[in-house]
Amino acid sequence: MNSISVRALLVRGMLAGLAAGVPALLVAYLLGESKVDSAIAYEDGHSHDHGVELVSRTLQATGGLATGVLIYGVALGGIAALAFCVALGRVGGFGPRATAVLISLGALLTVYVVPFLKYPANPPAVGDPDTIGKRTTLYFLMIALSVLLAVGALILGRRLAPRLGNWYATVTAGAAFAVVIGVAYAVLPAIDEVPEGFPATLLWQFRLTALTIQIVLWTGFGLLFGHLAERLLVPKAAPGQQPDPAARTAATAR
């Protein structure tokens, strides 16, 4: 993978992340903001210290939400594009489009789903302000562990493949990942700061919406970036000419 291709893929990854952020933003606004409003209403009804509103709720739900989601999409799109450059041709005989989808699926699982199962997203009114530093540290520690263990599982699978075959090597590496993640779940401290009386349905709906936003974002990114990477790396055949299999193979092996 030469520097020109890496730069071009990085730009396309950021653009794909921006484009994928649009449907994720719609989901966040249409499904998530009502849950946030309900949680804020609960908090206001059970707290006598409301503080000073530095940013209006309207601006938070529109411009603030859009800025956060779209910048998040651009940043993760760029990181995923760099991961794609490393993975292409090294995780099996997959072409650019399939590799992009696998990278997106892996990122969704390792960066969000695995940490989410231990430390799920919480709406306003859930969580002690005095423990925000501890909770943030634990969450990012869970992300780091998940990513590092996923990389370790990938390396383990590749080393076992010559002896066990691809299928059994993949199953063994996946099982090892699950076992170590389970140990991490058991060792790391649990956090349960849901106030008494907080609606369980609202908490469940908020967390489900947060998960849906990530699924929409990463699915959209995988499909869009896969299409852009395929067009960049696999030359098109001239009209009336069959695609050159050698060119596709060379693009996959870069």
C-alpha positions in Angstrom: 0.0 0.0 0.0 1.8 3.1 -1.2 1.5 6.6 0.4 -0.8 7.9 -2.3 -3.2 5.1 -1.9 -3.2 5.5 1.9 -3.9 9.2 1.7 -6.7 8.6 -0.8 -8.2 5.9 1.3 -7.9 8.1 4.4 -9.8 10.9 2.7 -12.5 8.5 1.5 -12.8 7.0 4.9 -13.4 10.4 6.5 -16.0 11.2 3.8 -17.7 7.9 4.2 -17.8 8.5 8.0 -19.3 11.9 7.5 -22.0 10.5 5.1 -22.7 7.6 7.5 -23.1 10.1 10.3 -26.2 11.6 8.6 -28.5 8.6 9.0 -27.0 8.0 12.5 -27.8 11.7 13.3 -31.4 11.2 12.2 -31.8 8.1 14.4 -30.2 10.0 17.3 -32.6 13.0 16.8 -35.8 11.1 16.1 -35.4 8.3 18.6 -32.9 9.5 21.2 -33.8 13.1 22.0 -37.2 12.3 23.4 -35.6 9.8 25.8 -33.1 12.5 26.8 -35.9 15.0 27.4 -37.8 12.4 29.6 -34.6 11.7 31.6 -34.0 15.5 32.1 -37.7 15.9 33.2 -37.2 13.1 35.8 -33.9 14.8 37.0 -35.6 18.2 37.3 -38.5 16.7 39.3 -36.2 15.0 41.8 -33.4 17.5 42.2 -33.5 20.9 43.9 -30.2 22.1 42.5 -30.8 22.7 38.8 -27.7 24.8 38.2 -27.2 27.3 35.3 -28.1 26.3 31.8 -25.0 27.4 29.8 -26.3 26.0 26.5 -30.0 25.9 25.7 -31.7 22.5 25.4 -32.8 23.4 21.8 -29.2 24.0 20.7 -28.0 20.8 22.4 -30.6 18.8 20.6 -29.9 20.3 17.2 -26.5 21.9 16.5 -24.7 20.3 19.4 -26.0 16.8 18.5 -25.2 17.3 14.8 -21.7 18.5 15.5 -21.0 15.6 17.9 -22.3 12.8 15.7 -20.8 14.1 12.4 -17.3 14.8 13.9 -17.5 11.4 15.6 -18.2 9.8 12.2 -15.4 11.6 10.5 -12.8 10.7 13.2 -13.8 7.0 13.3 -14.0 6.9 9.5 -10.4 8.0 9.3 -9.2 5.6 11.9 -11.1 2.7 10.3 -9.6 3.6 6.9 -6.1 3.3 8.3 -7.0 0.0 9.8 -8.3 -1.1 6.4 -4.9 -0.2 4.9 -3.3 -2.5 7.4 -5.8 -5.3 7.0 -6.2 -5.5 3.2 -4.7 -8.7 1.9 -3.7 -9.8 5.4 -7.0 -11.2 6.8 -7.8 -13.7 4.0 -8.4 -13.4 0.3 -11.0 -10.7 0.6 -11.3 -7.8 -1.8 -11.6 -4.2 -0.7 -15.3 -4.2 -0.4 -15.5 -7.3 1.8 -12.5 -6.1 3.9 -14.2 -2.8 4.5 -17.4 -4.5 5.8 -15.3 -6.8 8.0 -13.4 -3.8 9.5 -16.7 -2.1 10.2 -18.2 -5.1 11.8 -15.0 -5.7 13.9 -15.0 -2.0 14.9 -18.6 -2.1 16.0 -18.1 -5.2 18.1 -14.7 -4.2 19.7 -15.0 -0.5 20.1 -18.7 -0.3 21.1 -20.6 -3.6 21.7 -18.1 -5.3 24.0 -17.5 -2.2 26.2 -21.3 -1.5 26.1 -22.1 -4.9 27.6 -20.0 -4.0 30.6 -20.6 -0.3 30.9 -23.8 0.6 28.9 -24.8 4.1 28.0 -26.8 6.0 30.5 -29.2 8.9 30.1 -29.2 12.1 32.2 -30.1 11.6 35.8 -28.3 8.3 35.9 -24.8 8.4 37.4 -23.2 10.1 40.3 -21.3 13.3 39.2 -18.6 12.5 41.7 -17.7 9.3 39.9 -17.6 10.6 36.4 -13.8 10.4 36.2 -13.7 6.8 37.4 -16.5 5.8 35.1 -14.8 7.4 32.1 -11.5 5.7 32.9 -13.1 2.3 33.2 -15.0 2.7 30.0 -11.9 3.7 28.0 -10.0 0.9 29.7 -12.6 -1.6 28.5 -12.3 -0.2 24.9 -8.5 -0.6 25.0 -8.8 -4.1 26.3 -11.3 -5.1 23.7 -9.3 -3.7 20.8 -6.0 -5.2 22.0 -7.6 -8.6 22.7 -9.3 -8.6 19.3 -5.9 -8.0 17.6 -4.4 -10.7 19.8 -7.2 -13.1 18.7 -6.6 -12.3 15.0 -2.9 -13.0 15.4 -3.6 -16.2 17.2 -6.0 -17.3 14.5 -3.5 -16.7 11.8 -0.8 -18.7 13.6 -3.2 -21.6 14.3 -4.6 -21.7 10.7 -1.7 -23.8 9.2 -2.3 -26.6 11.8 -6.0 -26.4 12.5 -7.4 -25.0 9.3 -9.1 -21.7 8.9 -12.4 -22.8 10.4 -11.1 -24.3 13.6 -8.4 -21.6 14.0 -11.2 -18.9 13.8 -13.4 -20.7 16.3 -10.5 -21.2 18.7 -9.4 -17.6 18.5 -12.9 -16.4 18.9 -13.4 -18.6 22.0 -10.1 -17.3 23.5 -11.3 -13.8 23.0 -14.6 -14.5 24.6 -13.0 -16.2 27.6 -10.5 -13.4 28.3 -13.2 -10.7 27.8 -15.4 -12.6 30.3 -12.5 -12.5 32.8 -12.2 -8.8 32.3 -15.9 -8.4 32.9 -15.6 -10.3 36.2 -12.5 -8.4 37.4 -13.3 -4.9 36.5 -15.7 -3.2 39.0 -19.3 -2.9 38.2 -21.1 0.4 38.2 -24.7 0.6 39.2 -25.8 4.2 39.9 -29.4 4.1 38.6 -31.4 6.2 41.1 -34.3 4.6 42.9 -37.5 5.1 41.0 -35.9 5.8 37.6 -38.2 4.3 34.9 -36.7 1.0 33.8 -38.4 1.2 30.4 -36.8 4.6 29.8 -33.4 3.3 30.7 -33.8 0.3 28.4 -35.1 2.4 25.5 -32.2 4.9 25.8 -29.6 2.2 25.8 -31.2 0.4 22.8 -31.3 3.7 20.9 -27.6 4.3 21.7 -26.8 0.8 20.3 -29.0 1.4 17.2 -27.1 4.7 16.4 -23.8 2.8 16.4 -25.2 0.0 14.2 -26.5 2.5 11.7 -23.2 4.5 11.7 -20.9 1.5 11.2 -23.2 -0.3 8.7 -23.4 2.8 6.6 -19.7 3.4 6.8 -18.8 -0.2 5.8 -21.1 -0.1 2.7 -20.0 3.4 1.6 -16.3 3.0 2.3 -16.3 -0.4 0.7 -17.7 1.0 -2.5 -15.2 3.9 -2.6 -12.3 1.6 -1.8 -13.3 -0.8 -4.5 -13.5 1.9 -7.1 -10.1 3.3 -6.1 -8.2 0.0 -5.9 -9.8 -2.2 -8.5 -9.5 -0.9 -12.1 -12.6 -0.8 -14.2 -12.6 -2.9 -17.4 -13.1 -1.0 -20.6 -16.5 -1.3 -22.3 -16.9 -4.7 -23.8 -13.8 -6.1 -22.0 -13.9 -8.6 -19.1 -12.5 -7.4 -15.8 -8.9 -8.5 -15.3 -8.7 -11.0 -12.4 -5.0 -10.3 -12.0 -5.7 -6.6 -11.3 -8.2 -7.5 -8.6 -5.8 -9.9 -7.0 -3.0 -7.3 -7.1 -5.3 -4.8 -5.5 -6.2 -7.2 -2.7 -2.5 -8.0 -2.0 -1.4 -4.4 -1.7 
